[in-house]
Structure formats: structure tokens, C-alpha cells
């Protein structure tokens, strides 16, 4: 940044001409002069970064973007106070989709501003996704604000592992528990927990006594169910959240479903240290994250101890197929000792506990909403499920995967109601990227992207993009997936990412979702609450990394 270096040189010259003598340094007047000079230099550089560089020198200055920016806060207020985590990004994408660059195509990026004039890019086409997430995935890292935002909840783990060799090594170690062979063994767990959920919802429906069914908060019930499943699959423990409220469930509810003020506080705490303030929302958040970390750490310690005792013949060996056991097996019996320390294991377990249950629970919630307001879709799915169950009352992996309508429906839910809303990346600065052989700005889609630039992938900006999905991109239409070219690996389905950083639990999540929907469709009919006729009638939590209905989602449930 030659212009900034020139400005620094000018400020240095001013400082040199004004600085006092060495003797003056030890006087109050000398110190005042030094402080005044430093303040002037800081103000000059700040004014340059905010008002001059982005508009006259930045290589990104020609990229289209919204103009109504606050000089100090950028577009942050329009994000925090938007009605949805997908806004204002969806509005921006739609506004600039009709514009074209020099080559006649829509722009691959939209430029917007963060705090103090910092520039960010919003990805808007498949070429940019491929460049950032397939060709150069390790040239980018998660920004510090995102780590501050999410690490108390999901730890470090695989999600925040940035170095290529380390990331690929961890994924390789985790391939076994997420293999199709192991997932097939988990189908019975999915079925059993789905059956427990059906029994619980059936009790609500029977208690209504009027034949019209009951009003059920399906978001809460799905959260309990997916937590129970991930407890077995990741930790190898029965949490039994469907039987009674547990500390795990209560903690995650406080974390992912805060009050409106708590959500705003969460968003602001990314940029301003606010968690120390004596507020109820802060206390609940800190207690919840501490509870999850404490309970998970205790499970890890107990499992490691039990496995050592089993190896030494001091305890009867137990067959386990959970993620924690698979990871600990590398530690047991190895001459080199333990390959995972407790904090490292804790990070991985927190990753899968949070993302592993919240993704599927949120997707199931929106799937139920979609079926409730679209009765023709619900009827078609139920017919397919009932026909399969006549021949296979306890369906396995093959039978579940044979349901084409259900498969297309689940893909469309992940497209139209992507549970996680975004992935933010930051191009490494030279100091960090030197360890990855990335020491210069990258050219992405014919644009020079300076080191340190934030590149944001808002999934809805891809999933609702008519340049990618056609003129009916704004329509929920599962039949679009009948096209043989549209698969789960389609770059346009960005919610699970692509390339080396594709979600390792993707197949797990979708298989789990299908198993639960089979149970629900075979036993119940879902109808929307009065006044709920479309997606716009459901308010969502914002700021939030997850597209969650505010206060849960209540639907009418009637036993078939």
C-alpha cells in the first residue's frame, strides 16, 4: 500500500521536526508534545483509512456495492438491526444481480464496509466460490471477530483449524467415524431416537382430547432429539433430553435462542468487549458455555480413563462406535503417548456437539414449517414414506436413501432454509501467510484482493441467486432436484461448503434428518398456526449464526 507508506513517512517527518530534545523527554512539556504528535499521526492515518484509501487507492474501489455507509460503523448497523441474518445481503445481491462488469457478466463480489472503513467482499457467484473455497482454501483464515463470536460455543476444533497440513491430518483421522460403514451402524440410533420423539409428540396430541391435535413447539423437541443423537454418536453417552430437561439442553437453548437484547449483545460483543458487564444476558451466556465445556471435559476424562483400564484388563471392554472413542483409540497403547491433549479434544467435541445437533434441529424445524404451509408437499412425502414402510417397517440405510421425494425435499430445505447463514474468511496477511507460502495479495476473479480483506459467503445470497438457480430461485420447489445435474455436491448448494473444507458431517446430518422425518410423516399431520401462511410470517433471531425462528416454532400436530 504505497500511498499509506507515503503518509506514514510524512507523519514521521512531522514527528521528527516537532519532537523535543532528549532532555525534554523527562519534562511534562516534552511528554505532552510526544502524546500530541502521536494523536495527530493516529488521526491522520484513521482519516486516510476511512475517507481516502477505500475510495481513491483501494484495488477494490471499482467493485459495486451499497453506498449508504456510516463512516465509522460501515454497514454494521444494517446487519445487526436487520429482521434476519440473511439481510441486508439478500437485498444487496438482488440489487446488483442485474448489473454487469466489463466482461458483461454479473459481478462476482459486492463490496461493503465494516468498522472504520474496513472493506469486505460478499461472494455472489460460483466462480468466486470456486476461487476462494476450492482453489485457495488455505490462503484464507477465519477473522478474529468470528473466532471471538463462535469459539466460546464451539471451541477451536476442526472449524478453526487453519493450517493446511494440520487441517487435512485431522480430517483424515475423522474419516473413519464419518464413513458410510459407520453411519449405517448409526441408523438404528436415529430410528430409536426418532421413535422416542414420536412417542413424546404423540402424548401431546393425545392430551388435547379434541381430535384437532395439539400445539407443539417442534423446534424445542427437535433440539432435544438431535442432542440425544449427537450425544450417542459423538460422545457415546445417553443424554436423555426427551425424558427431562438436562444441563446440556438448557445451556444450548440459552446460547442459540437468546432474548432479542441478548442477540444484539451477542452481535456487538464480536467488536466490543461487553461480556464483563453485569447483565442477565451475559450471566446466562457465560454460565451456559461454562456448563457445556465442563460437562464435555468430564466425559472426555472419564472415557480416557475407562479405555486405559480396559486395555490393561482392569475393566471389561465395551464396544463403542462414537467419535470420541475413535479419536482416543489413537492415544491408547501408542509408544508415543497421547496424540490429543484434553483441550484439543474438547475443541473437536464442542464443534460436533454444537454444529452436529443445531444444524439438523434447525433444518428439521424449517422442514416441518415447509410441510405445514405446503400440504401438497407433505401429502406426497407421506405417501412415499408409507409405501416404503409397508415392506420395510425398520428401514436401514439403503431403504432410507431410496426415498427420492424425501431426498429432494431435504436438499431443498438446506437450500431454501440454510440453517447456518454464513462463512466469513479473511485473506491472510503476509506475516501469517508466510507459513503457508502466501506472501502476496491474491487475484480472485480478475480482482486484486489485498491481504487482510474479509470475504463473506452468505449462503442465502447464493441459494436465492437467479443467475445460479433460475427465475424461480425464490420459490421452494423440491422437484428442481430431479435434474441429474443438481446433486448434493453442486457448488450452488453452498451451506455445506465445497472443496477441502466441505462439512465432514454432511452425510450424517442428512441421514439423521431423513430418519426423523420418516417417523414424523408416518405418525402425524402438521398444520400451521392461525395467521401463518408463508415464510414471512415467521420471525427469526438476529444477530445469529443460525437461521432460527424467534421463540421456537409452534405448529398444530394431529395423530394420523
Phi, psi and omega in degrees: 000083187300321182296323180289323177297321178297319179294321178296320179296320179294317179295323178295321179296318178297318181297319182295321182287335184263342188293146180284173177289170180301322180296322182295338180301333184265012176248157180297322180296320179296317179296321178299319180296315180298314180298318179297318179297315179298320178296318179297316179300316181297316181295318180299314181294321179296316178297323178295312182296326185271318190253339187249302186304311185298333187257341185236338185235337184297135176293351180264003190293341181270355180283132181294155179182171181295147185260336186282075183251143174277129185304324183265319186261353182062225179260014181301316180301322181289343176274312185293323184259016177284159180286350183208151175297342180278353180252151004274014187297319178299316179299317179297315181301315181292326182292323186257001181295332182273351178280167180220154178269190182298332180272006176086358180261158175301150182294141178286343182225159165236131180267134172220174189242145172257208181294140172055041174079008179293136185267141176228152178242132175260119179289134182230004176213171186289329179298318179292321176301314181297318180295315186280316190258350177246308183282323185231048186293334183261005171275353183241150178228163175289133179297155181300325181293325179290322176298318178296326182289318190253332187299328176297337184266313187248008179067195175274285174058198183296325185298322182256014175278115190259325185292134186302308184298317180293316182297313180294325179294317180293317178300321179297319179294332184266359181297323184297309180295338180257013178289158178300322180302314181287325179295325177299324179290336181275351182301321179296326176294314178303315182296315182297315181291325176295323177295320177296320176297315178301320178296319181295313179293325177299324178294322176297314182297319181291327183290340181293324173070003183249003179077352181268355181092187184235160173269122185234135171278093185291334179300315180294319181292320178292323178299315179299318183292312182291331173295319177298319181292314181290333174299317178288313187287323184265317186254343181073029180230151175269112181273330176056048178290334179288337181279323180197163178293134179241161178302324178301309184297312181299321181295314181291329175296317178297326183284309189266349180229063183283171173292163178306318178293322178297323178294316178295319178298321179298315180295316181292330183292347173296328188249335183232128179292101184242351187292345180279347182294140182284069181246150180302317181298320177295317180298315180296318181296312182294321177295320181294313180295323177294322179297312181298315181295318181295314181294319180293318178300320180296319179296318179298313181298316181294320180293317180298318179296315181298320182290326175294317179295322179295319180295324181277002179077014181268356180209145181296133183287139181242133178280126181229149179234021185272163183299316181300317180296316179303317181290322181287337179300334177288338181275331190276123174087355181280139181295333182278358180084204185284134179265349178236130170272168188297321181294322179294314177298319179301318179300316180294318181293321177296322175307306188282331177293315182286301183292325184293329179261323187288323179301308184290320180298317179292318178298319178296322178299311180291327176298319178294318176300315180299319179290324183292322182267355178231082187296329179295322177294314180300316181296317179296318178296316182297319180300315180297317182295314182296322178295321178292319183292336178298324180264335183225081183300332177238077188296141174261193183302313184297317182293320179296317182288346181281349183279096186292316180298316180295319179298314179295322179298314181296320177298318181292327175297316180291334175282308189282327182235052184310117185302310175270136194269335188200165168223121181253132179234156179229127179296128186300142171285165184302319185298320181277317188287345180302328179288351179242013179063030176241094188246008181219159175304151180262149172262111182242119181052048178064018178240129175284114181258113182295151175302140181091357180285135176275128178242119189250128173253099174270114190301323181296330179292339174267315186291335180255011184277117183290339176292337182259315189253002178090179186295343180256029180300332180277003184252137175281108184219094181300334183293346178299336183278359174288341175297124184297339180279347180262109180232176178297337180270003179300129179303333180292342174266083193277348188299335177259004182066179182220170176074208184294339183257018176300144184302122183289338181261017184300309182296321176303310185297316183288322177296317177299315180299315180298316181300320181288319179294326176301315179296315183293316182293329182280346186239339189220158171245137184247136177227150181285159173291157178303134180092350178258106182241343183210178179295329182293343181276359180250115176282148182236162180283134174204136359290146179193142174283352185237142178276084186251135172299135182292121180076017180090184179227114179261131177227162175273130183239127178236133178289137179286000000 
